[in-house]
């Protein structure tokens, strides 16, 4: 009888795919919807202050819905799928395991309001998938910046000025791998790189899950 009721509960609360609504695989993102997400060609997307920036995909369709669900709609289980997408792209760049993953931080007040930083969740999953160190503590956001999406390049740069602070005592083994969800103008990466360099930390590479621009 117990098994019957447990089975009934599993059936009632069976997970549906957040993207297509089917429950065939009982997962948050089914394999068919995941496979619809396409990686960009393996290349450097841009150079910021001498540091390479890679972008894994284009911010559209399922990738866009994934990020928005994770970031704004409390769909925390989606962090695994974004991390997997980034890991599959990254493994074609290098098989070096000597990295420490640094997620772009958010201001503490905003984190408390949202209850989590979505890039922390992605970084944790990415560390599990890659074997890299996870290091969210080496850099903090000390300025409550405005959302970047409505700002132009110069406004973004000014908005992020003096927004970050590095704690060099938290440095771990490996090259710094800064990760973010979207790279538009690169202003966030640029300001973080500059802050790291003030602490004489120069071994840095950046990876964004998406960019608004195609190949």
C-alpha positions in Angstrom: 0.0 0.0 0.0 2.8 2.4 0.9 4.5 1.7 -2.5 1.2 2.4 -4.2 0.8 5.8 -2.6 4.4 6.8 -3.2 4.0 5.8 -6.8 0.8 7.9 -7.0 2.6 10.9 -5.6 5.4 10.5 -8.1 2.8 10.4 -10.9 0.9 13.5 -9.6 4.0 15.6 -9.0 5.9 14.3 -12.0 8.3 16.9 -13.3 7.4 18.5 -16.6 9.8 20.0 -19.0 9.9 23.8 -18.4 10.2 24.3 -22.2 7.7 21.9 -23.9 5.5 20.9 -21.0 6.0 17.1 -21.6 6.7 14.8 -18.6 8.0 11.9 -20.5 11.5 12.1 -19.0 10.4 13.6 -15.7 13.1 16.3 -15.9 13.1 20.1 -15.9 14.6 20.2 -19.4 14.0 17.2 -21.7 16.8 16.0 -24.0 14.9 17.2 -27.1 14.6 20.8 -25.8 18.2 20.7 -24.6 19.4 19.6 -28.0 17.7 22.5 -29.7 20.2 24.8 -28.1 23.2 25.4 -30.4 26.7 26.3 -29.6 28.5 29.1 -31.4 31.7 28.2 -33.2 34.7 27.7 -30.9 36.5 31.1 -31.1 37.4 34.1 -29.0 34.4 36.4 -29.0 36.4 39.4 -28.0 39.5 40.6 -26.2 39.1 42.8 -23.1 42.2 44.3 -21.7 44.2 41.6 -23.2 42.0 38.8 -21.8 40.0 36.3 -23.9 36.2 36.2 -23.7 34.3 33.3 -25.1 30.5 33.1 -25.6 28.9 29.6 -25.8 25.6 30.4 -27.5 23.2 33.1 -28.7 20.6 34.6 -26.3 17.5 33.4 -28.1 14.9 30.7 -28.0 15.4 28.0 -25.4 18.7 29.5 -24.1 16.9 32.8 -23.5 14.0 31.1 -21.7 16.5 29.0 -19.7 18.4 32.1 -18.4 15.2 34.1 -17.7 13.6 31.2 -15.9 16.7 30.6 -13.8 17.4 34.3 -13.1 13.9 35.8 -12.6 11.4 32.9 -12.0 13.1 30.8 -9.3 13.7 27.9 -11.6 16.9 26.9 -9.8 17.0 23.4 -11.3 17.8 25.0 -14.6 21.3 25.9 -13.4 22.5 22.4 -14.2 21.5 22.7 -17.8 23.1 26.0 -18.3 26.3 24.7 -16.7 26.2 21.6 -18.9 25.8 23.8 -22.0 28.8 25.9 -20.9 30.9 22.8 -20.0 30.3 21.2 -23.4 31.5 24.4 -25.1 34.5 24.8 -22.8 35.8 21.3 -23.2 36.4 22.1 -26.9 38.7 25.0 -25.9 41.0 23.2 -23.5 41.3 20.1 -21.4 43.3 21.9 -18.8 41.8 21.3 -15.3 43.7 24.1 -13.6 41.0 26.7 -13.3 39.0 28.4 -10.5 35.4 29.4 -11.4 34.5 32.9 -10.4 30.8 33.8 -10.9 29.8 37.4 -11.5 28.6 38.5 -8.1 25.5 40.5 -7.3 25.0 43.1 -4.6 24.2 41.5 -1.2 20.9 43.4 -0.8 19.8 42.2 -4.3 20.9 38.7 -3.5 18.7 38.7 -0.3 15.7 40.0 -2.3 16.1 37.3 -5.0 17.2 34.8 -2.4 20.1 33.5 -4.6 22.6 34.5 -7.2 21.8 32.4 -10.3 25.4 32.5 -11.4 26.5 31.0 -8.1 24.3 28.1 -8.8 25.7 27.7 -12.4 29.2 28.0 -11.1 28.6 25.2 -8.5 27.2 22.9 -11.2 30.0 23.8 -13.6 32.6 23.0 -11.0 31.1 19.5 -10.5 31.0 18.9 -14.3 34.6 20.1 -15.0 36.4 19.3 -11.8 37.5 23.0 -11.5 37.7 24.9 -8.2 34.6 26.9 -7.2 35.6 30.3 -5.9 32.7 32.8 -5.3 34.4 34.6 -2.4 37.4 36.2 -4.2 35.4 39.1 -5.5 32.4 40.9 -4.2 30.0 43.5 -5.7 30.2 46.4 -3.3 28.0 48.9 -5.3 24.3 48.4 -5.9 24.4 49.0 -9.7 21.5 49.6 -12.0 20.4 46.8 -14.3 22.6 46.9 -17.4 20.2 45.9 -20.1 18.8 49.4 -20.8 22.1 51.2 -20.6 24.5 52.1 -23.5 28.2 51.2 -23.5 29.4 54.4 -21.7 26.5 54.2 -19.2 27.3 50.6 -18.5 31.0 51.5 -17.8 30.1 54.3 -15.5 27.4 52.2 -13.7 30.0 49.5 -12.9 32.8 51.9 -11.9 34.2 50.8 -8.5 31.5 48.2 -8.2 33.8 45.3 -7.3 36.3 44.5 -4.6 38.9 41.7 -4.6 40.0 39.7 -1.5 43.3 38.3 -2.6 43.4 36.1 0.5 40.7 34.0 -1.1 42.8 33.1 -4.1 42.8 29.4 -4.9 44.8 27.2 -7.3 44.3 27.8 -11.0 43.6 30.4 -13.6 40.6 32.7 -12.9 37.6 31.7 -15.1 35.0 34.4 -14.7 31.5 33.3 -15.8 28.4 35.2 -16.6 25.1 34.5 -18.3 25.1 37.2 -21.1 28.0 39.2 -22.6 26.6 42.3 -24.5 29.3 45.0 -24.4 31.6 43.2 -22.0 31.5 46.0 -19.4 31.1 43.6 -16.5 34.0 41.5 -17.5 36.1 44.6 -18.2 35.5 46.0 -14.7 36.2 42.7 -13.0 39.4 42.2 -14.9 40.5 45.7 -14.0 39.8 45.0 -10.3 41.7 41.7 -10.4 44.7 43.5 -12.0 44.8 46.0 -9.1 45.5 43.0 -6.9 48.2 41.7 -9.3 46.0 38.9 -10.4 46.5 38.7 -14.2 45.9 35.1 -15.2 42.2 35.5 -16.3 39.8 34.2 -19.0 36.1 34.9 -19.3 33.2 32.7 -20.4 29.6 33.8 -21.0 26.8 31.4 -21.6 25.3 33.7 -24.3 25.7 36.8 -26.3 22.9 38.7 -28.1 24.8 38.6 -31.3 25.2 35.6 -33.6 28.3 34.3 -35.3 
